[in-house]
Amino acid sequence: MVHVRELDPNASPLDYFGYELRRKREEAGLTLKELGGVLFCTGSLIGQIETAAKVPQREFAERVDAALMTDGFFSRLVGLVLRSQLPTWFQPFADMEAKAEYICTYQAQMVYGLLQTEQYARSVLATGMPDQLDELVAARLERQRVLQRERPPLAWVVLDEAALHRPLGGAEVMREQLARLLGYIDRRWVRVQVLPFAAGEHASLIGSFTILRFEKEPDVVYTEDLISGHMTADSEIVREGTLRYASLQAAALSLGDSAALIARVMEDRYGKQPVA
């Protein structure tokens, strides 16, 4: 007799997802193989998710809802599951980011997480040599859903020109990523400025930071070091961060000139080169 691992649904969002998936599948009278046939995946994959051995993706959750007629239950739950895969120290920021009315960030080394393509995100996250890279990538893409809401936050990104030139993932990945940035030109709720090399010394040579603003809660400033993040609502730090951010915006190129620079770097540095 095969021993089936019993999950505690209160242990974590992942355990709860697996517990409910098994319960709903058995309620429908389906075996793992039968449900797999409906979902176009293996019964083994479903078994791994039911035992919390594998993290479900959003597409999987949506297919389960359709197959088991669960009225979007698993699609709603998967967001919590994926967010729980983020590093513990990062989760409080992700929660606050999802509630913010206004996100303004300066990024010195790379494209802001909410604007990253899947392959660019994979290249960034792989540098930390994680054990569960696929899960971290899925969690980052899930974070980006905040920009797809009916009323998204205003996201204003000042991006150091260095981030355009650093070839994370190779030329094709960078070309796709810079094309993604250009795709935000006509988006009312996303603004991208580039701080050019020509700006020289500037107000945040020390590194990247993000300010989150809320309708009814104090603003917060978020920074990261090598292995963790730090968030504070201290009024003096927020005031200093706001002043520095305004200085960075003033030193950056206009929105139009920023788009032109992104397009130029995309073609000159990452364009398809003729075969010699």
N, C-alpha and C positions, 0 to 999 in steps of 0.2 A: 504494500500500500504506500503510495507516494505521500510524504508528509508535506502539508501545505503550511507555509509560514503564516501565522496569525498576526495581523497588524493591530497596533493600538491607534485608533483614529485620532486620539488626542496628542499623539507624540509629535507630529509635525504636519504641515500642509501636504507634504509628499505622502506620508502615511495615510492621511485622510482621503486623498485622491485615490490611492490604491485600494483602500478599504471599500470606498463607495463604488468604485469601478467593478470590483468583484461582486458586491452585493447586487448592483443593478444588472450585471451580466447574468448572474444566477437567477435573479428574479424573472429575467426574460427567457430563461430556460436554454441558454446558449453555452456551448463549450468554448474553450479558448480558441480552438481551431475554427469553429463556426463564426465566432465574432471576428476573428482575423480575416476570414473570407469576405465578410461584409465591409470591413475597414481597409481591405487591400494591404494587410500586413500579416506577419506571422503570429501564430498563437503564442509562440515563445516570447515575442515582444510584449504582448498583452500580459503574459504571466509575469514578466520582469517588472512591469509597471504596477501590477496588482500587488506585488511583494515589495514595492519601493526600492527595487534594485536598479531601476532606470527612471529617469525624469521624463515625463511626457512633454511633447511639444504642443504648441497651440493648435496646429493643424490637426493633430491627433485628437485633441479634446473636442474640437468642432465636429470631427467625423463621428466621435462617440455620441455626442448629443443628437446628431441626425439619426444614427443607427438605433439608439436606445430610446429616442424621443424623450429626452430629459430636459427639454425646455431651457437649454443654455446653461445648465448647472455646471457641467464640466468646463465649459468655456470661461465661465466666471471664476471657477476655482483654480484653473491653471495659472492665472496671473499671480495668485498667492504662492503657488508652488514654485514658479520660476523666480519670483522675487526672493524666496527663501534660499535660493542657490547662490545669491550674491554673498560676498564675504561679510561676515557678521559686523565688522566695523563699518561697512559701507551701507548697510541696510537702513540705518536712521536717516542718512542723507537721501537715499532713494525714496523713502517715504515722504520726506519733506519736499523733494523735487516734484513728486507727483501731485502735491497740493498747492504748489506755488502759483501765484498769479503772474509773476514776472521773474524770469531767469536771465541774469546777465553774467557772462563768464569770459575770462581771458584765458586762452590756452596757448602755452608757450611751446609745447612740443608736439602736439597731435590734435586732430580734429575732436571736438567735443563729443562725448558718448552718444548723445541724442541724435547726432547728425551722421554717425558712422554707418557705412555699408557693412553687410555681414562679413565679407572677406577682410575688410580693413579692421573691423572689430576683432576678428579671429587673430590677425597678425599682432595687434596690440596686446590682447590678452595672453597670447602664447608666450610673450616675453617673461611673464611671471612663472612659467613652467608649471601650470596647474595640473592636477590629476584629472579634472573634469572640464576640459576645455569646451566641449560641445554644450554642456549645461550653462557655462558662463556666457557663451555667445548667445544662447537662447534667452538668458536673463537680460542681457544688454538690449537685445532687440525688443524684448517685452517692455523695457523702460521707455522705448521710443514711442509707444502707443499713446503717451501723454500728448504728443504733438498731433495725433489723429482725432482727438476728442472734438466734439461739436464746438466747444469753447476752449481751445487750447491756451496755455500760457503764452505770453510774449517772450520769445527766446532771442536774446541779443548776444551774438558771439563775436568777440574780437579774437582773431586768430593770428598768431605770429606767422610771418612769412616762412619761417623755418619749417613749420608743419607742412607747407606745400611742397617743400623740396626733399623732405626726409622720405625715402622710398620704402615705406612699410609694406611688405608683401609683394613688392615688385611693381613693374611699370603698369601692368594691366589693372592691378588692384588700385593703384594710385589714380589711374585715369578714371576708373569707375567712381572713386571717392570724390575726386574734384568735380566730375560731372554731377554727382549728387549735390554738392555745394551749389553749383550753378543752377540746379533745379529749384533752389529755394528763392531765387531772385523775385519771382512773382508771388511768393507766399507772404501774405500779410503779417503772419504771426511769427515769422522767422527772419532775422536780419543777420547778415554776415559781413563783418568788416575785416580787412587784413591790415595788420600793423607791419609796414614794410621795413626791410633792413635799413633803408635810408633814414628811418626815424632815429637811429642811433640809440643813445641811452634813453630809457623811458621809466615810467612810474612803477613797473613790476618786473624789474630784472631778476628779482628773487624767485619768480616763478608764477605758476597758474593759480587762479582762485575763482570762486563762484559766489555770487550774491543771490539769495533767494528772497523774494518779497511776497508778502501775503496781504490779503484783504483785512484780516482781523487779528493777525499775529505779528510779533516783532520780526523784522528782517534778520536773516542770519548770513554769516560768512563761512564758507567752507574752503579748507585747504587740505592738501595731502602731503605726506612725506613718503619715504621709501616703502613702508609697510602698513600704513594706516591713514585714516582721515580725521580731520578735526573740524567741528562745527561749533560756532558760538553766536550768541545774540547780544554779546556785550556791546553796549551802545557806542563806546569809543572805537572799538575795532570795526564795527559796521560803518561808522562815520568815516574812518580812515580808508576802508575798502571802497566806499562809495566815491570818495574824492579821487582815489587812484584810478578807479574805473572810468570816471569822467575824463581824467587826463589821458588815459589810453584811447578812449573814443575820439578825443580831439586830435591825437597824434596819428590815428589810423586813417587809411584811405576812405574816401566816400564809398557808399554802397556800390555805385556804378563803377568807380575806378577799381574797387576790390574785385568785382566780378570780372573786369577786364584782365586784371593780373592773374586771377585763378585760371581763366581761359588760356592765357598766354603760357603759363607754366605747364598746364595740361598738354598743350600741343608741342611746345618746345622741348619739354623734359620727358614727357610720357607718351608722345604721339607715336604712331606706328612708323618705324624706321624701315626704309627700303633695304632689301637683302643685298649684300655686297656681291 
